[in-house]
Amino acid sequence: MIKGVARYSQRKDADIIILTRDGFAHGFFVIAALDEPTEKDKKEYPRGRRVYVVKESALFEKAVPVGAFGITGYQFGKYLSEEKFKEITTAAGGVQKAGPKHR
């Protein structure tokens, strides 16, 4: 299996990572596993402290302002309930599934 990866500077556990920029959610990664960074990972992203193995990625049909869901400021690693995640995906008008980048 070819893995997609997301490198991250924190070490928090995650099942899903919501992709946001400038206060808007644009999509998400579904995480299959967590790995320690390899030498290649450290070279390509020196700040990376954990590698998230991406099983699935998706883009929202439209960007969603996360402030409407009480998510404001710097929220790296914020826990969201399944209910809150469903609210965000519903507000986005659906998702377009995409493949992970290759490792």
Backbone as CSV, one residue per row, in Angstrom:
resi,resn,N_x,N_y,N_z,CA_x,CA_y,CA_z,C_x,C_y,C_z
1,MET,0.842,-1.182,0.000,0.000,0.000,0.000,0.884,1.241,0.000
2,ILE,0.617,2.153,-0.877,1.337,3.425,-0.894,0.660,4.343,0.109
3,LYS,1.453,4.913,0.991,0.896,5.757,2.042,0.982,7.223,1.665
4,GLY,-0.034,7.979,2.038,0.034,9.425,2.011,0.420,9.850,3.416
5,VAL,1.092,10.967,3.553,1.526,11.404,4.875,1.260,12.887,5.086
6,ALA,1.110,13.239,6.344,1.068,14.635,6.770,2.040,14.743,7.934
7,ARG,3.019,15.618,7.823,3.982,15.807,8.915,3.502,16.964,9.768
8,TYR,3.727,16.840,11.076,3.170,17.833,11.987,4.144,18.094,13.119
9,SER,4.188,19.320,13.600,5.149,19.694,14.645,4.667,19.346,16.048
10,GLN,3.421,18.942,16.199,2.923,18.489,17.500,2.818,16.973,17.493
11,ARG,2.571,16.398,18.667,2.497,14.940,18.774,1.103,14.471,19.207
12,LYS,0.084,15.205,18.872,-1.266,14.856,19.313,-1.846,13.720,18.485
13,ASP,-2.640,12.880,19.148,-3.353,11.822,18.445,-4.461,12.447,17.608
14,ALA,-4.773,11.811,16.484,-5.837,12.330,15.623,-6.417,11.205,14.777
15,ASP,-7.718,11.246,14.602,-8.400,10.360,13.665,-8.683,11.107,12.365
16,ILE,-8.952,12.405,12.505,-9.232,13.277,11.366,-8.527,14.604,11.617
17,ILE,-7.943,15.165,10.574,-7.343,16.496,10.651,-8.111,17.388,9.687
18,ILE,-8.727,18.441,10.219,-9.444,19.394,9.379,-8.447,20.423,8.860
19,LEU,-8.500,20.687,7.571,-7.563,21.604,6.922,-8.171,23.002,6.866
20,THR,-7.539,23.940,7.576,-8.056,25.301,7.644,-6.987,26.304,7.234
21,ARG,-7.457,27.449,6.782,-6.569,28.570,6.479,-7.398,29.846,6.546
22,ASP,-6.839,30.839,7.222,-7.476,32.161,7.328,-8.916,32.068,7.826
23,GLY,-9.163,31.163,8.771,-10.476,31.076,9.391,-11.505,30.240,8.650
24,PHE,-11.090,29.558,7.588,-12.013,28.734,6.815,-11.518,27.298,6.736
25,ALA,-12.448,26.350,6.890,-12.139,24.932,6.699,-12.321,24.614,5.221
26,HIS,-11.335,23.920,4.657,-11.349,23.612,3.224,-11.465,22.119,2.933
27,GLY,-11.228,21.276,3.934,-11.277,19.837,3.731,-10.707,19.127,4.943
28,PHE,-10.366,17.850,4.758,-9.842,17.080,5.891,-9.058,15.870,5.413
29,PHE,-8.223,15.341,6.324,-7.525,14.077,6.151,-8.118,13.078,7.131
30,VAL,-8.321,11.835,6.696,-8.665,10.735,7.593,-7.347,10.014,7.870
31,ILE,-7.019,9.860,9.151,-5.729,9.305,9.549,-5.838,7.806,9.800
32,ALA,-4.926,7.044,9.187,-4.906,5.590,9.346,-3.992,5.158,10.490
33,ALA,-2.879,5.895,10.671,-1.894,5.512,11.691,-0.989,6.692,11.991
34,LEU,-0.251,6.564,13.069,0.734,7.569,13.473,2.113,6.926,13.443
35,ASP,3.086,7.624,12.887,4.463,7.119,12.812,5.421,8.142,13.402
36,GLU,6.576,7.649,13.765,7.681,8.531,14.129,8.341,8.990,12.830
37,PRO,8.872,10.195,12.791,9.510,10.677,11.565,10.750,9.857,11.205
38,THR,10.899,9.561,9.915,12.103,8.905,9.416,13.168,9.975,9.176
39,GLU,14.365,9.552,8.808,15.419,10.517,8.477,14.983,11.385,7.290
40,LYS,14.301,10.774,6.312,13.799,11.529,5.156,12.786,12.579,5.609
41,ASP,11.871,12.189,6.509,10.889,13.138,7.028,11.582,14.300,7.723
42,LYS,12.584,13.987,8.543,13.299,15.023,9.292,14.033,15.972,8.348
43,LYS,14.547,15.433,7.255,15.251,16.274,6.287,14.263,17.193,5.557
44,GLU,13.104,16.633,5.156,12.128,17.409,4.390,11.326,18.377,5.260
45,TYR,11.135,18.034,6.532,10.384,18.909,7.449,11.001,18.781,8.844
46,PRO,12.089,19.531,9.091,12.835,19.400,10.344,12.007,19.613,11.609
47,ARG,10.952,20.417,11.548,10.126,20.669,12.740,9.177,19.509,13.050
48,GLY,9.031,18.586,12.103,8.080,17.488,12.274,8.430,16.575,13.444
49,ARG,7.461,16.378,14.315,7.657,15.493,15.470,6.810,14.232,15.366
50,ARG,5.896,14.209,14.389,5.040,13.047,14.175,4.608,13.039,12.716
51,VAL,4.421,11.833,12.196,3.941,11.662,10.826,2.583,10.981,10.907
52,TYR,1.607,11.594,10.275,0.259,11.049,10.224,0.093,10.345,8.873
53,VAL,-0.240,9.074,8.888,-0.448,8.313,7.669,-1.883,8.574,7.217
54,VAL,-2.020,9.166,6.046,-3.327,9.588,5.541,-3.962,8.455,4.733
55,LYS,-5.139,8.031,5.190,-5.891,6.980,4.496,-6.775,7.581,3.403
56,GLU,-7.284,8.773,3.661,-8.224,9.413,2.740,-8.119,10.919,2.911
57,SER,-8.299,11.637,1.821,-8.352,13.091,1.917,-9.581,13.576,1.159
58,ALA,-10.095,14.718,1.572,-11.306,15.247,0.951,-11.294,16.765,0.988
59,LEU,-11.900,17.361,-0.032,-12.089,18.810,-0.086,-13.574,19.100,0.062
60,PHE,-13.882,20.158,0.791,-15.275,20.567,0.924,-15.740,21.224,-0.374
61,GLU,-17.020,21.095,-0.685,-17.601,21.744,-1.858,-17.446,23.259,-1.760
62,LYS,-17.585,23.801,-0.538,-17.339,25.233,-0.319,-16.639,25.393,1.023
63,ALA,-15.800,26.409,1.110,-15.087,26.687,2.358,-16.092,27.109,3.438
64,VAL,-15.808,26.701,4.667,-16.713,26.954,5.783,-16.007,27.819,6.825
65,PRO,-16.605,28.943,7.250,-15.983,29.752,8.302,-16.066,29.014,9.639
66,VAL,-14.914,28.652,10.191,-14.916,27.859,11.423,-15.359,28.666,12.639
67,GLY,-15.287,29.987,12.568,-15.770,30.828,13.656,-17.246,30.610,13.938
68,ALA,-18.000,30.221,12.910,-19.431,29.949,13.076,-19.677,28.735,13.969
69,PHE,-18.624,27.948,14.225,-18.730,26.758,15.058,-17.960,26.911,16.368
70,GLY,-17.645,28.168,16.713,-16.955,28.434,17.972,-15.464,28.166,17.940
71,ILE,-14.889,28.019,16.755,-13.455,27.773,16.618,-12.819,29.082,16.186
72,THR,-12.081,29.698,17.099,-11.463,30.990,16.805,-10.013,30.986,17.264
73,GLY,-9.239,31.895,16.708,-7.840,32.027,17.124,-7.005,30.847,16.674
74,TYR,-5.924,30.654,17.367,-4.939,29.627,17.058,-5.398,28.306,17.646
75,GLN,-5.866,27.376,16.855,-6.517,26.166,17.360,-5.826,24.870,16.945
76,PHE,-4.514,24.862,16.802,-3.832,23.629,16.414,-4.113,22.531,17.415
77,GLY,-4.567,21.397,16.915,-4.777,20.251,17.778,-6.043,20.312,18.609
78,LYS,-6.979,21.167,18.258,-8.220,21.280,19.023,-9.077,20.041,18.802
79,TYR,-9.621,19.495,19.890,-10.522,18.348,19.805,-11.894,18.814,19.325
80,LEU,-12.478,18.072,18.389,-13.843,18.319,17.932,-14.643,17.035,18.071
81,SER,-15.875,17.161,18.514,-16.754,15.991,18.614,-17.179,15.557,17.208
82,GLU,-17.659,14.316,17.108,-18.182,13.839,15.825,-19.346,14.712,15.369
83,GLU,-20.164,15.144,16.322,-21.311,15.990,16.010,-20.859,17.311,15.378
84,LYS,-19.847,17.938,15.964,-19.330,19.210,15.437,-18.729,19.001,14.036
85,PHE,-18.025,17.891,13.847,-17.454,17.584,12.536,-18.576,17.417,11.506
86,LYS,-19.650,16.724,11.861,-20.783,16.548,10.947,-21.435,17.890,10.619
87,GLU,-21.507,18.785,11.604,-22.065,20.123,11.356,-21.224,20.870,10.319
88,ILE,-19.915,20.771,10.452,-19.010,21.458,9.526,-19.141,20.868,8.125
89,THR,-19.140,19.542,8.009,-19.241,18.926,6.684,-20.597,19.212,6.041
90,THR,-21.652,19.275,6.839,-22.977,19.615,6.302,-22.984,21.044,5.779
91,ALA,-22.409,21.972,6.549,-22.348,23.379,6.130,-21.513,23.545,4.866
92,ALA,-20.574,22.627,4.641,-19.703,22.700,3.464,-20.408,22.252,2.188
93,GLY,-21.590,21.696,2.318,-22.336,21.290,1.124,-21.837,20.017,0.479
94,GLY,-21.120,19.209,1.221,-20.603,17.947,0.688,-19.105,17.963,0.555
95,VAL,-18.571,16.813,0.160,-17.101,16.668,0.028,-16.759,16.005,-1.292
96,GLN,-15.564,16.329,-1.769,-14.981,15.680,-2.937,-13.797,14.865,-2.442
97,LYS,-13.849,13.564,-2.612,-12.741,12.726,-2.139,-11.570,12.846,-3.098
98,ALA,-10.387,12.802,-2.524,-9.147,12.893,-3.299,-8.177,11.847,-2.764
99,GLY,-7.183,11.507,-3.531,-6.192,10.536,-3.085,-5.118,11.192,-2.256
100,PRO,-4.455,10.429,-1.377,-3.353,10.979,-0.587,-2.114,11.190,-1.437
101,LYS,-1.239,12.090,-0.977,0.033,12.247,-1.683,0.891,11.025,-1.369
102,HIS,1.805,10.697,-2.245,2.594,9.479,-2.085,3.853,9.731,-1.294
103,ARG,4.200,8.775,-0.497,5.400,8.853,0.327,6.590,8.357,-0.432
